[in-house]
Amino acid sequence: MLGSKSGLWITSYLGYLQQYYDIVYYDSQQLANIDVPIKTLENIEAAFMEGGIDTAVAHLLKKEDVSSHYLTFCAGGNIAWKAGRMGLPMKSLTAVSPLDLSAQTDMPDCPVKLVYGANDHYLRPSDEWIARLAVPTEVIPGFGHQLYSDEKIIQKICKDLLDSLLNRQYQKL
């Protein structure tokens, strides 16, 4: 939601994953055409909720037509989820601290994994929602919403993605 200007943590993901994946990076704010004059978290979140997510979904659907793996953070999780439900070709979706998924009633047609910090009470969907959709969800103790920027979590998520890539390759043999 805060975009690429919120820190250098994204470069760690790129460093771990770029040798195994052809990476296309999208800044959610740019994809959503969000440009608020006063860049507070509340103003940016309001801009996403008041049409920014739908704008980003439309742009992503226009840009991508090849089935791909998606790794998303915060608002990017909601954007990719909705785009997947609207026909974005997806091999998988890993959404870390996705923004406000509790209104969703159906999953994208691909393997999905959600990752939340246990202390992210505001954005994490209820256990009932998770059970109703049967969406694999990992809740990591001791972390809040921005767990995706912690180096230990970055390493864990990248390792999990690479392990699943290797498992898929072995399954094809």
PAVOGU-583814 format. One record per residue (C-alpha): x, y, z. Coordinates in steps of 0.05 Angstrom, whole numbers. Layout:
PAVOGU-583814
R | X | Y | Z
R | X | Y | Z
...
end
This chain:
PAVOGU-583814
R | X | Y | Z
R | 0 | 0 | 0
R | 57 | 47 | 15
R | 91 | 30 | -50
R | 164 | 23 | -67
R | 184 | 85 | -28
R | 168 | 52 | 38
R | 235 | 18 | 46
R | 289 | -24 | 15
R | 260 | -90 | 39
R | 234 | -107 | -30
R | 306 | -112 | -56
R | 318 | -170 | -9
R | 261 | -209 | -41
R | 287 | -192 | -110
R | 357 | -214 | -90
R | 334 | -282 | -66
R | 284 | -297 | -121
R | 309 | -265 | -186
R | 356 | -322 | -202
R | 298 | -371 | -202
R | 240 | -329 | -228
R | 232 | -278 | -284
R | 207 | -221 | -240
R | 159 | -166 | -260
R | 151 | -115 | -204
R | 90 | -71 | -195
R | 84 | -15 | -145
R | 11 | -18 | -121
R | 4 | 58 | -116
R | 28 | 67 | -188
R | -17 | 10 | -212
R | -76 | 44 | -177
R | -59 | 114 | -201
R | -57 | 138 | -129
R | -27 | 207 | -117
R | -53 | 237 | -53
R | -28 | 306 | -34
R | -17 | 289 | 39
R | 15 | 220 | 42
R | -11 | 192 | 108
R | -27 | 119 | 117
R | -101 | 137 | 126
R | -104 | 178 | 62
R | -69 | 125 | 21
R | -113 | 70 | 50
R | -175 | 112 | 35
R | -152 | 122 | -37
R | -144 | 47 | -46
R | -212 | 33 | -16
R | -247 | 88 | -56
R | -231 | 60 | -125
R | -155 | 50 | -125
R | -159 | -25 | -118
R | -208 | -31 | -175
R | -164 | 14 | -218
R | -103 | -29 | -202
R | -141 | -93 | -218
R | -161 | -65 | -286
R | -90 | -44 | -301
R | -61 | -112 | -280
R | -112 | -149 | -323
R | -90 | -107 | -383
R | -15 | -117 | -370
R | -12 | -192 | -355
R | -36 | -249 | -399
R | 14 | -304 | -382
R | 1 | -350 | -323
R | 50 | -331 | -268
R | 66 | -338 | -195
R | 46 | -277 | -154
R | 80 | -255 | -89
R | 43 | -195 | -60
R | 46 | -150 | 0
R | -10 | -111 | 34
R | -56 | -79 | -19
R | -22 | -120 | -73
R | -54 | -182 | -43
R | -124 | -154 | -51
R | -108 | -130 | -121
R | -81 | -198 | -144
R | -137 | -236 | -109
R | -191 | -195 | -145
R | -154 | -198 | -212
R | -148 | -273 | -204
R | -223 | -278 | -193
R | -233 | -236 | -256
R | -190 | -281 | -301
R | -117 | -261 | -288
R | -79 | -324 | -306
R | -45 | -347 | -242
R | -1 | -407 | -225
R | -2 | -388 | -151
R | -14 | -330 | -103
R | 26 | -318 | -40
R | -3 | -257 | -5
R | 35 | -229 | 55
R | -7 | -185 | 100
R | -60 | -174 | 47
R | -106 | -115 | 57
R | -179 | -128 | 73
R | -194 | -196 | 42
R | -252 | -210 | 90
R | -303 | -184 | 39
R | -282 | -236 | -12
R | -327 | -297 | -19
R | -289 | -338 | -71
R | -216 | -355 | -81
R | -175 | -346 | -145
R | -169 | -410 | -186
R | -99 | -427 | -164
R | -61 | -449 | -102
R | -64 | -393 | -51
R | -26 | -381 | 13
R | -36 | -323 | 61
R | 15 | -301 | 111
R | -1 | -255 | 169
R | 32 | -232 | 233
R | -5 | -255 | 295
R | -9 | -183 | 319
R | -42 | -158 | 254
R | -112 | -159 | 285
R | -139 | -103 | 241
R | -126 | -133 | 173
R | -123 | -208 | 186
R | -189 | -242 | 167
R | -226 | -281 | 220
R | -213 | -354 | 232
R | -285 | -366 | 208
R | -270 | -333 | 141
R | -206 | -372 | 133
R | -243 | -437 | 148
R | -302 | -420 | 103
R | -256 | -409 | 43
R | -208 | -464 | 65
R | -150 | -418 | 47
R | -82 | -441 | 72
R | -60 | -388 | 121
R | 3 | -381 | 162
R | 1 | -336 | 223
R | 70 | -319 | 249
R | 74 | -304 | 324
R | 107 | -240 | 348
R | 96 | -199 | 284
R | 47 | -146 | 261
R | 25 | -122 | 194
R | 94 | -103 | 166
R | 125 | -171 | 179
R | 141 | -174 | 105
R | 198 | -123 | 116
R | 234 | -165 | 169
R | 295 | -201 | 142
R | 279 | -266 | 178
R | 210 | -267 | 148
R | 237 | -248 | 79
R | 284 | -308 | 82
R | 228 | -354 | 106
R | 179 | -332 | 51
R | 232 | -338 | -3
R | 253 | -407 | 22
R | 181 | -430 | 23
R | 171 | -405 | -49
R | 234 | -438 | -73
R | 217 | -503 | -37
R | 149 | -504 | -71
R | 182 | -491 | -138
R | 229 | -550 | -128
R | 171 | -594 | -105
R | 132 | -577 | -168
R | 193 | -594 | -211
R | 200 | -661 | -178
R | 126 | -676 | -186
R | 134 | -668 | -261
R | 189 | -720 | -265
end
